[in-house]
Amino acid sequence: MRRSIFIRYALSYMLVLLLLFAGLTLYLVQSSQRQVQQDIITGQINRLTRIAIQHEGSISAMLSTAEAIGLSPHIEPFRFAEEPWKAYDLQLQLVPYTAANSFCDQMYLFFPEDDRLYSSSASMPLSRFSGMTRFESTPPEEMAQALRSAERLVVFPAQRIVSSLVDGSDPRMVTFILPLGANPVSSKGTVLFLAKEQTYRSMFADAIDTDLNTYIWSGDRVLAASEDLPVPARDILLPEGGDYSRIFSWNGESFLAVALPRRSWDMRYATVLRMADVNAAVQGSLRHLLLMLLLLLILSVLLILWVARRHARPIEALSGLLSSEEEERKDELSRISSGIRRLTRTNVELTSRLDMAVPMQRRDFVFRFVRGWFDTDEEAVSAAENVGLDIRKKYFAAILCSLSADREGPFDLKQAPFSTLSGMAAAGVELVAMKATLYLAFSDDPAALSALAEMIRQKGSLDGGGCVTAVSAVHSRREEAAAAFLEAASAYDNRFVMGDRQVLAYSDLSSNLEDILPRARKITNAISQALALNSREMLDDRISELMRFLKNTRMSPFAFRMIYNQVIDTLTRDQVTRLTSNHDARDFYDIFSLSSCQSLDDLDEMLRRLCDRLMEAHPDASAPASVSEGDEIDQAIRYIDDHFTDPEISMTAIAESIDLSTARLSLSFRERMGMTPSDYLSLLRCEKARSLLEGTALSIREISALVGYYDAGSFIRRFKQITGETPLQYRRAHSAEAGS
């Protein structure tokens, strides 16, 4: 029974696979047959086109030679009997023309008025030439007539020539006769070219290891041919305007003929090969195709068996879990169906248990929201919807309410009197350490948030005999959740001063935060820059500077909690690339611990522990490293540390020092350090300038030169961009602090 599901899956998949493979194989076989045959035809067409271009180029060269001779002012008709000395000069004039025509073996110039032939090595009357040179299939009279009256290209097919003037190694030659000059009517004479048939054989030769015939036709005669097959040439040519190829039978055997349409000078090019060779190529391609299909089929069968096993296992497991003893004889699917019906009947009990877990989930949501664990608004909205809260409101606030001995846990905000505030979403959690309850409320109406705080105070006073309630300022951005809690905690800390007869609002507290926050932000940026430079000495100096600043301002505890919250939040966001995940810093930094800090020393310890965590999470760029380790970014950092005072340092120089491209260096450096090499260089120069501004009396121009700037103006602009102050303002501010 346990094997039945697997067998059913396997057989059904196999049937579908076989049908698909049968159709695919039939299609691919037919397509491959057509494609291979078409590839052979296309290859022969390309081969014939190459031959045609080469042959027509040779004919064009002969035409150019004839035209050049006809236009030459140094070659003019003359009578040998009257001016025999001109024959020698003419032979010298014909030498370069003869040498330039590598396609032809012999070239003769004929003047009809003198009835005489001239070459680069001899001259003779036409009658003597006809006696010395006998053409196998062309009578002397026909050759003489063509020489005297040729008005266009005249071609005589390859034929045996018996002559003492021709090299006997290849007695078969093709004859070309052309008129001199561009205008046949006013031609001075004609030119006779003799080309060896061996030249055509080399033109027909290629790397194809197949018996075939190749022909060049001039009109209705075969001009030249290379024949490996006993096929008559008359059966090869295709009708005009038809296809490039056709299959024909001769002597009981099938052949494939491929021919080009008629081309220049009435030339046609054709080839023929056995269909047996074509079919052999097709069968070879089919064998490779079928072998690949067989391999694919085997792999598919193995995959089907694996998939069938994967599908059968959960069904068998479910069947074993959901079946009862009475259903053992049923098949697996029937047993699963019966088991699901039984599970459905228990769904009400499971739903009630989930409802009981909602308060715990709401508690978790409030803690995560206040701690800033949600990276996006969408993530926070989704988490709230899972616990039945719609926080898609414009405003929110944090409310703290003291606990009493008669009440445990937060109020149920869905019941009266809180249910009278429509359009509000709120949830509460108990803070044991503070002996208070934290409520997080969301609403589109800011006044409703204050009304909820008043209702909580009144309800707590009625239930427990007294209730202290504090509310934060109204906020609209998710990132301000931690600040909202600190505001409520700060107002709650003033309960002993303000009494418990009213809601304690953060807005009622006096604060000088607006005056000191800009300066605190500058120091925060300096701490972040020191972390980026991995300089523990600079980091200690900046934290100490922040401590001195906060002590000198003499602010209230809640004020420096707010500033420290901003500092720590900025560092965790700026330096998040140093940590393995966004939650590492959030786990370490607890907003509830910050709210209980009563002194600057406590906050200083918290900040230094966070900075230590960030420094430990990133390797020290200044630590020595061997080149063999292959860490190019460490090498780049050391190079910048050693050369940052050089005004000529550039991205190209840094990249060349570690054998990387500038684009790759910039990308890898940003991934490692969270900034570009140029930003790192600027921070390093700025830190050096800070120490010079604080510890020396050098001028701004001198300091700019010492930290690697040609132009003091560029140094001032860059320094202000990083620190928020000009070098002069920075020096004055730190001189004032040192004096105080």
ABEGO torsion letter per residue (X at the ends): XAAAAAAAAAAAAAAAAAAAAAAAAAAAAAAAAAAAAAAAAAAAAAAAAAAAAAAAAAAAAAAAAAAAAAABAABBBBBAAABAAAAAAAAAAAAAAAAABAABABBBBBBAAAGBBBBAABBBBAAAAAAABBBAABBAAAAAAAAAABABBBBBBBBBBBBAABBAABABBBBBBBBBEABAAABAEBBBBBBBAAAAAAAABBABBBBBBBBBBBEABBABBBBABBBBAAAABBBBGBBABBBBBBGGBBBBBBBBBBBBGGBBBBBBBBAAAAAAAAAAAAAAAAAAAAAAAAAAAAAAAAAAAAAAAAAAAAAAAABBAAAAABBAAAAAAAAAAAAAAAAAAAAAAAAAAAAAAAAAAAAAAAAGABABAAAAAAAAAAAGBBABBABBBBBBBBBBAABBEBBBAABOAAAABBGBBBBBBBBAAAGBBBBBBBBABAAAAAAAAAAAAAAAAAAAGEBBBBBBBBBABAAAAAAAAAAAAAAAAAAAAAEAABBBBAAABBBAAAAAAAAAAAAAAAAAAAAAAGBAAAAAAAAAAAAAAAAAAGBBAAAAAAAAAAAAAAAAAAAAAABABAAAAAAABBAAAAAABABAAAAAAAAAAAAAAAAAABBBAABBBBAAAGBAAAAAAAAAAAAAABAABBAAAAAAAAGBBAAAAAAAAAAAAGBBAAAAAAAAAAAAAAAAAAABABBAAAAAAAAGBABAAAAAAAAAAAAGBBAAAAAAAAAAAAAX
